[in-house]
Amino acid sequence: MVSLIARMTSSTASTTTPLRHAFERRVEDVKPLKSDINALILDYLTTEGYPSAAAKFSKEANLRPQQEEESVRARQTIQHSIHLGSIQEAIDALNDLEPQVLDSNPSLHFALLRLQLVELIRKCNNTPGGDITPALTFATQQLAPRAPTNPEFLEDLERTMALLVFPPDNLEPQLAALLDPDLRREVADRVNKAILSCQNQKRDAAIRNLVRLRAWAENSARDAKKDLPAHIDLGLDADNHQENGLEPMIT
């Protein structure tokens, strides 16, 4: 009787517990070194601009800091200013830190100035009876002379100026995107990468490249009809907000 109950229990369990895919069992057999994981974490915190967290983690993990804390903090300050919409403050800080960045990158300089125009228009829209003169003056003095040098600059300027024509609560998706915080994050990320490049540092955190490589490997395996689970969880939550407003790690 006991053996019969045991067999019945085993049979019930087998029908209620789904069989695990062989790929998932193989993944569990791979045990990454803790030192490698710690190095990836420190690299991410340093590259993305988390000075306090990077300094604390390097001490706890007994790892040598990858950059001076002051350098990481300077990049964080510039990004934070952009996230807040304080573009002129960010430009001034960038010129103090690495003046050659904007001199050698007209596209980035234009993107910052265009974002500054967006912030002026946003302020005008948010103020009852707001005066559009500051936005028009800024566009005329800072952006108009640069627009003819590049067709994309001219198109971006024209699209941005359209924000002054249409009501802010009834914008087409292309125009509404200019007022979305994502534009601030996009420009801030470009500035961060430009600073890192100027300082002869790698532009992307290593884990970003690993995520891209992992996605490529999965796509290649599926194209080759390899036996894989229907869904493979990456293990990274892209919906979490970052402490300094940076975009999710998955790109």
Buried (B, 14 or more C-beta within 10 A) or exposed (E): EEEEEEEEEEEEEEEEEEEEBEBEEEEEEEEEEEEEEBBBBBBBBBBBBBBEBBBEBBEEBEBEBBBEBEBBBBBBBBBBBBBEBBBEBBBEBBEEBBEEBBEEBEEBBBBBBBBBBBBBBBBBBEEEEBEBEBBBEBBEEBBBEBBEEEEEBBEBBEBBBBBBEEEBEEBEEEBBEBBEEEBBBBBBBBBBBBBBBBEEBEBBBBBBEEBEEEEEEBEEBEEEEEEBEEEBEEEEEEEEEBEBBBBEBBE
